[in-house]
Amino acid sequence: MAAGSVLVLLAAPAQYLGRQQDDLLYIIASQSLAHGSYRLFTAVGRPLLLMITPGWPALLLPVSLLCPGRLGAYEALATALQMLVPWAAFAWARRTLEDETALLLALLCAASPLLLSQAGAVMSETAFLLASLALLARADEGGAAAGGWLAAALQLRPAGAALLPAALAPSWRRKRWRKLALAAAIPAAAGGAWCAGCWLLARRGMRAPGTLAYAGRSWAFPLALGGLGKIRFYASSLGGGFLPARWAAAAVALGAALMLSAAWGCARALRRRWDEPTALALAGSAAMYAVWAWNYERYWLTLLPLFWWACARAWGRAAKPLLAALLLLELAFGVRPWLGGTRWRRVELPRSYAWLSSHLSRGQAFASAAYIRDGFYAGRPCAPLPDAPSAARAAAQLRARRIGYALWQRRLDIGVADPDSSALEARLERAGRQLQDGRYFDKVYDDAAEGSAVYRLKDPRDNHVTGSK
């Protein structure tokens, strides 16, 4: 178990702060909370962070209060929580599985590239997983225990709604109506208070002026079914941790076979007991991610212990040798790339950020595609690139918000790997072509090594060009 935690420690930090954008968003939210606000203070207009539930930023508050300037402290806190994952998974799994099986399950989680790739990342998935395991351990008890942990999960991630059947079903089956009401009322009150507060603030107009959005869809995008593309993505993400990188097709097949095993394990568990919390939690999460608007490998992290539990239930007596074989494959092919470090550990555009910091005054703003990351590292207000049909419209939108510069990154890792990623990439390419229109923009900085460029918005009076042309 200690060796499993050491693997996580050696892999951290797997990615630099800001590569996933949301990690910096949580830090900004926490620092804003420390000052009695809840705003994206690095962005133009300082918009309220109504799309970020405050649970994870609140857990980061000790760092934000004591040493907000030390970004490594946030990574250290995230790493410490991730090192707890195998221990928490073992303590939870041994309640229903043999100790040896529970140990193999925990080590599979610790050595998984799905966890190691997030080592040190200041993301909410690890805290959510720990809260989910605590909920599942207390689900049979029901009442305030189950309701409290479900409320915590909801404040960490809206995806906690998928755990509602797991929290309520045991009390329902045993007809403990008082505990059922309490388990439902606590998360409903916590989630309802947050939603009501967001609604009131939005109704009062407390949001950033304008609608200059380049973030694609919101998390609430309805019914974003990806079909076979979604299934293939998650199967590849799972199976790729056990095979060499060049065996992509085999990884998809292995991942699909493991997913089918987990489904069969859930079915067996529910046939024996229809209110089995773990099976309900896994089934609810699978249904939610089937219609979730975004697909990321890190989503697997919130389900790993539950997933291997379901596989163990499906395999019965063969669970130990099969889990042991998977662990050996994981150690052979999945662990090593992360222990040596990757290019993701280095900030991508350090010279570009230095140029922006030295050439833009504190009040001057710029636009970019990765505007949360870029604004944070450049130390200047930033806004999303406009999604406009023409260069003239893009220039007009920037001018309306008094944004004079735009940062462009040619080889942008947008972090979206789903069937609709091509649409977002096309929008990025269109914005890049618009910035090259010399009638509206001047290139003032170019770094071939970093693959970046900075463009200045021309004065509309230059060359008789107007924003409405």
Backbone hydrogen bonds, N-H to C=O, Kabsch-Sander energy under -0.5 kcal/mol:
donor,donor_aa,acceptor,acceptor_aa,energy
5,S,1,M,-1.7
6,V,2,A,-2.2
7,L,3,A,-1.9
8,V,4,G,-1.3
9,L,5,S,-2.1
10,L,6,V,-2.8
11,A,7,L,-1.5
12,A,8,V,-0.9
12,A,9,L,-0.6
14,A,119,A,-2.7
15,Q,119,A,-0.5
16,Y,344,W,-2.8
19,R,16,Y,-1.9
21,Q,18,G,-0.8
22,D,20,Q,-3.6
25,L,21,Q,-2.0
26,Y,22,D,-2.3
27,I,23,D,-1.7
28,I,24,L,-2.9
29,A,25,L,-2.3
30,S,26,Y,-2.4
31,Q,27,I,-2.7
32,S,28,I,-2.3
33,L,29,A,-2.3
34,A,30,S,-2.0
35,H,31,Q,-0.6
35,H,32,S,-1.0
36,G,33,L,-2.1
37,S,32,S,-2.6
40,L,47,P,-3.1
41,F,39,R,-1.6
43,A,40,L,-1.8
44,V,382,C,-2.2
46,R,43,A,-1.9
49,L,38,Y,-2.2
50,L,48,L,-1.4
52,I,49,L,-1.4
53,T,51,M,-0.6
55,G,155,Q,-2.0
56,W,155,Q,-0.5
58,A,54,P,-2.1
59,L,55,G,-1.6
60,L,56,W,-1.4
61,L,58,A,-1.3
63,V,60,L,-0.8
64,S,60,L,-1.9
65,L,61,L,-2.6
66,L,62,P,-2.0
67,C,63,V,-2.5
70,R,67,C,-1.5
71,L,69,G,-1.1
73,A,70,R,-1.4
74,Y,70,R,-0.7
74,Y,71,L,-0.7
75,E,71,L,-1.5
76,A,72,G,-2.3
77,L,73,A,-2.1
78,A,74,Y,-2.3
79,T,75,E,-2.6
80,A,76,A,-2.3
81,L,77,L,-1.9
82,Q,78,A,-2.1
83,M,79,T,-2.2
84,L,80,A,-0.7
84,L,81,L,-0.9
85,V,82,Q,-1.1
88,A,84,L,-2.9
89,A,85,V,-2.8
90,F,86,P,-2.3
91,A,87,W,-2.6
92,W,88,A,-2.0
93,A,89,A,-2.8
94,R,90,F,-2.3
95,R,92,W,-1.2
96,T,93,A,-1.7
97,L,93,A,-1.9
102,A,98,E,-2.8
103,L,99,D,-2.4
104,L,100,E,-2.1
105,L,101,T,-2.3
106,A,102,A,-2.3
107,L,103,L,-2.4
108,L,104,L,-2.2
109,C,105,L,-1.5
110,A,106,A,-2.1
111,A,107,L,-2.5
112,S,109,C,-0.8
115,L,112,S,-1.4
116,L,112,S,-2.8
117,S,113,P,-2.4
118,Q,115,L,-1.4
119,A,116,L,-1.2
121,A,118,Q,-2.5
123,M,121,A,-2.2
128,F,124,S,-2.3
129,L,125,E,-2.4
130,L,126,T,-2.3
131,A,127,A,-2.2
132,S,128,F,-2.4
133,L,129,L,-2.5
134,A,130,L,-2.0
135,L,131,A,-2.2
136,L,132,S,-2.6
137,A,133,L,-2.0
138,R,134,A,-1.2
138,R,135,L,-0.6
139,A,135,L,-0.7
141,E,138,R,-0.5
142,G,138,R,-1.5
143,G,179,K,-0.5
145,A,142,G,-0.8
146,A,142,G,-1.0
147,G,143,G,-2.6
148,G,144,A,-2.9
149,W,145,A,-1.9
150,L,146,A,-2.0
151,A,147,G,-2.2
152,A,148,G,-2.1
153,A,149,W,-2.3
154,L,150,L,-2.3
155,Q,151,A,-1.9
156,L,152,A,-1.4
157,R,153,A,-2.5
160,G,157,R,-2.2
161,A,158,P,-2.0
162,A,159,A,-2.0
163,L,160,G,-2.0
164,L,161,A,-1.4
167,A,163,L,-1.7
168,L,164,L,-1.7
169,A,165,P,-2.6
172,W,168,L,-2.0
173,R,169,A,-2.8
174,R,170,P,-1.9
175,K,172,W,-1.1
176,R,171,S,-2.5
177,W,175,K,-1.3
180,L,176,R,-2.5
181,A,177,W,-2.6
182,L,178,R,-2.1
183,A,179,K,-2.8
184,A,180,L,-1.6
185,A,181,A,-2.5
186,I,182,L,-2.0
188,A,184,A,-1.6
189,A,185,A,-2.6
190,A,186,I,-2.2
191,G,187,P,-3.0
192,G,188,A,-2.5
193,A,189,A,-2.3
194,W,190,A,-1.7
195,C,191,G,-2.5
196,A,192,G,-2.8
197,G,193,A,-2.3
198,C,194,W,-2.4
199,W,195,C,-2.4
200,L,196,A,-2.4
201,L,197,G,-2.3
202,A,198,C,-2.5
203,R,199,W,-2.4
204,R,200,L,-1.7
205,G,202,A,-1.3
206,M,201,L,-2.4
207,R,205,G,-2.1
213,A,211,T,-1.6
221,F,218,S,-1.6
224,A,221,F,-0.5
224,A,291,V,-1.7
225,L,223,L,-1.7
226,G,290,A,-0.5
229,G,226,G,-1.1
230,K,226,G,-0.6
231,I,227,G,-1.8
232,R,228,L,-2.8
233,F,229,G,-2.0
234,Y,230,K,-2.2
235,A,231,I,-2.4
236,S,232,R,-2.6
237,S,233,F,-2.3
238,L,234,Y,-2.0
239,G,235,A,-2.9
240,G,236,S,-2.1
241,G,238,L,-1.2
242,F,239,G,-1.8
247,W,244,P,-1.8
248,A,246,R,-1.0
251,A,247,W,-1.9
252,V,248,A,-1.8
253,A,249,A,-2.0
254,L,250,A,-2.8
255,G,251,A,-2.7
256,A,252,V,-2.5
257,A,253,A,-2.3
258,L,254,L,-2.4
259,M,255,G,-2.2
260,L,256,A,-2.3
261,S,257,A,-2.0
262,A,258,L,-2.4
263,A,259,M,-2.1
264,W,260,L,-2.3
265,G,261,S,-2.5
266,C,262,A,-2.4
267,A,263,A,-2.2
268,R,264,W,-2.4
269,A,265,G,-2.3
270,L,266,C,-2.7
271,R,267,A,-1.8
272,R,268,R,-1.6
273,R,269,A,-2.2
276,E,273,R,-1.7
280,L,276,E,-2.2
281,A,277,P,-2.6
282,L,278,T,-2.5
283,A,279,A,-2.5
284,G,280,L,-2.7
285,S,281,A,-2.2
286,A,282,L,-2.3
287,A,283,A,-2.3
288,M,284,G,-2.2
289,Y,285,S,-2.8
290,A,286,A,-1.3
291,V,287,A,-0.7
291,V,288,M,-1.2
292,W,288,M,-0.6
293,A,219,W,-0.5
299,Y,296,Y,-1.3
300,W,297,E,-2.0
301,L,298,R,-1.2
302,T,299,Y,-0.9
303,L,300,W,-2.0
304,L,300,W,-1.1
307,F,303,L,-3.0
308,W,304,L,-2.5
309,W,305,P,-2.0
310,A,306,L,-2.1
311,C,307,F,-2.1
312,A,308,W,-2.4
313,R,309,W,-2.1
314,A,310,A,-1.8
315,W,311,C,-2.3
316,G,312,A,-1.4
318,A,315,W,-2.0
319,A,316,G,-1.8
322,L,318,A,-2.0
323,L,319,A,-2.9
324,A,320,K,-2.6
325,A,321,P,-2.2
326,L,322,L,-2.2
327,L,323,L,-2.2
328,L,324,A,-2.1
329,L,325,A,-2.1
330,E,326,L,-2.4
331,L,327,L,-2.5
332,A,328,L,-2.0
333,F,329,L,-2.5
334,G,329,L,-0.6
334,G,330,E,-1.8
335,V,330,E,-1.4
338,W,335,V,-1.4
339,L,335,V,-1.3
340,G,336,R,-1.5
341,G,338,W,-0.5
345,R,342,T,-1.8
346,R,343,R,-1.3
353,Y,349,L,-2.2
354,A,350,P,-2.0
355,W,351,R,-2.3
356,L,352,S,-2.3
357,S,353,Y,-2.5
358,S,354,A,-1.8
359,H,355,W,-2.0
360,L,356,L,-2.0
364,Q,361,S,-1.2
366,F,381,P,-1.9
367,A,405,Y,-1.9
368,S,383,A,-2.1
371,Y,368,S,-0.5
371,Y,369,A,-1.1
374,D,370,A,-2.8
375,G,371,Y,-1.9
376,F,372,I,-1.7
377,Y,373,R,-2.3
378,A,374,D,-2.3
379,G,375,G,-1.2
380,R,375,G,-1.0
382,C,42,T,-1.6
383,A,366,F,-1.5
385,L,368,S,-1.1
388,A,386,P,-1.0
394,A,390,S,-2.2
395,A,391,A,-2.7
396,A,392,A,-2.2
397,Q,393,R,-2.3
398,L,394,A,-2.2
399,R,395,A,-2.6
400,A,396,A,-2.2
401,R,397,Q,-1.0
401,R,398,L,-0.5
402,R,399,R,-1.5
403,I,398,L,-2.5
404,G,365,A,-1.1
404,G,402,R,-0.6
405,Y,365,A,-0.9
406,A,455,Y,-2.2
407,L,367,A,-3.2
408,W,453,A,-3.2
410,R,408,W,-0.5
410,R,451,G,-3.6
412,L,409,Q,-0.7
412,L,410,R,-0.9
414,I,412,L,-1.1
417,A,295,N,-1.0
417,A,415,G,-0.6
421,S,418,D,-2.1
423,A,420,D,-0.9
424,L,420,D,-1.1
425,E,421,S,-2.5
426,A,422,S,-2.1
427,R,423,A,-1.7
428,L,424,L,-2.1
429,E,425,E,-2.3
430,R,426,A,-2.3
431,A,427,R,-2.2
432,G,428,L,-2.1
433,R,429,E,-2.2
434,Q,430,R,-2.0
435,L,431,A,-1.9
436,Q,432,G,-0.8
437,D,434,Q,-1.5
438,G,436,Q,-0.9
440,Y,437,D,-1.7
441,F,437,D,-2.1
442,D,456,R,-2.5
444,V,442,D,-0.6
444,V,454,V,-2.5
445,Y,454,V,-1.4
447,D,452,S,-2.7
451,G,447,D,-1.3
452,S,447,D,-1.9
453,A,408,W,-2.1
454,V,445,Y,-2.3
455,Y,406,A,-2.8
456,R,442,D,-3.6
457,L,404,G,-3.1
458,K,440,Y,-2.9
462,D,459,D,-2.0
464,H,461,R,-1.3
465,V,462,D,-1.7
469,K,466,T,-1.3
